[in-house]
Amino acid sequence: MRMLKVALLAGALAGLSLSGAIAAGSGGGGGGMSSMPSDTGPRYDPAEEYAKAIKAIQAKDYKAAARSAQRVADAAPRSVDGWKLLGVAQAGAENWKGAKKAYEKAIKLAPDDEVVRGGLGLALAKLNDGKAQEQLDWLKAKSASCTS
């Protein structure tokens, strides 16, 4: 199971796009003022937080990665990369409930993303949730369609 976790984290990290997060953080995809941070709270640059999260994941500092990734997801809630990054960070920190929540949000945005499906499946399996089999079945079907 450890090898699967490492493979999923590596694959997810490789699949994340810094330019996608920068575009999402700068308003790519619309959304109104509702996703803007409050005037009284701290302000974070999503691109900077994304880069911090990537560096923290590479350094295996998953708790710091999760903090930065959460800021990205909060600033750009329509960015699948932000939610995927948060899922990877939470999985690395073995916060399986947090990983599940992040991957579920990512799936709503990108239902055909293999990395998200794999991450959600791992989180569900770690939580002993029978729905993990659904993700495995989806991944098997996707794999079979690629080789046919």
N, C-alpha and C positions, 0 to 999 in steps of 0.2 A: 504494500500500500504506500510505503514511503517513496518508492520509485515512481509510482503513479502521480503522487503529489508533486514531486520534483519535476516530472515531465510536464504536468499541466501548468505549473507555475512558469516553467521555462517557455512553453508554447504560448501562454498568455502574454508573457512579457514581450516575446518576439512579435506577437500579433498586435500589440498596442501601437498606435500611431501618434507620435508627438504632434504632428501637424494637425491631426484630427482634433485633438484636445484643444489646441490653440484656436482653431477655427470655431469649435463649439464654445469655448470660453469667451470668444469675442462676439458671440451673438449669432453664429451660424445656425440656422434652423429656426429662427424666429423666437417666439416667446415674448411676452410683454414684460412689464415692470414686475410681475409677480415673482420672477426668479432672481431679481436683483437683491443684493444683500441690504440689510437695513442700514440706515444712516448712522445709527448709534453703535452698531457692532463693528468688529474688526473687518477690514477689507483685505481680500487676498487676490492675487493675480493668478487665475486658473492655470495659465501656461507655466508660471514659476512653480506653483504647487504640484503640477503634473511632473515637472522635471525633478522636483524634490522627492516625490513618491517613487519615481523610477530609480533614482540613485539609492534611496532607502531600501527598496526591494533588492537591488543588486548587492547591497551591503548586508542583506538579511536582517534589517531593522524594520520588521513588519509593522510594529506598532506606530512608528513614525510615518511609515508609508501609508498606513490606514488614516492617520490624521490628515495628511496632505491630500490623499485621494478623496476623503470625505469632503474636503473643501472644494475640490474639483467638481464632484458630483453635485454639491449644493449650488455652485455657481453656474453649472451647465447641466441641468437635470435631463436634457434631451440628448446628451452625449453618451452613446453606448460605450465609448472608450473610457469615460469617467467612471461609469458603473462597473465596467469590466476591471479597471484598475483597482477599484475599491474591493471587488470580489477577490482578486489575486492577493491584495494586501491582507484582507481579513483571513483568507485561507492560510496564508503564510504564518499569521499570528495564531492559527488554530482557533479562531473565533468563527465557528461553523455557522452559528445563527446569523452573524453579520455577513458572512460570505453568501449564505443562502439569500438573504434579503437583497444584497447588491446584485447578485446574478439574476434574481427574479425580475428586478427592475430592468436589467440589461436585456433579458429575453423579451420583454414587452416592446423594446425598441428594435431589437434585431433577432427575431425568432429563429432564423436560420444560421446563426453564428455558432460554429462548432466548438470554439473555445468556451463560450458562455455555457453551452449545453454540458460540456465536460466538467466545467467548474461547478455548475449547479448539481450535476450528478454526484460529484465527489462530496460536496457539502451535505447533500441529502443522505448519502451513504454514511458519512461520519455522524450524522444525527439519527441514524437507524430509521430513516424515513423510507417506507416502501416505494415512494414515488421516484426513488433513485433509478429503479428499473426502467421507468418511462424514458429517462434521459439516455440510458444505455441502449435501449431499443431504438430510440431516435438516431443515435450515433451509428449504430449498426446498419440501419436502413440507409442512412446518408452515405456510409462507407460502401455499401453494396451498390448503390446507384452510381458511385464514382467509378467502380470497376466494371460495370456492365457496358 
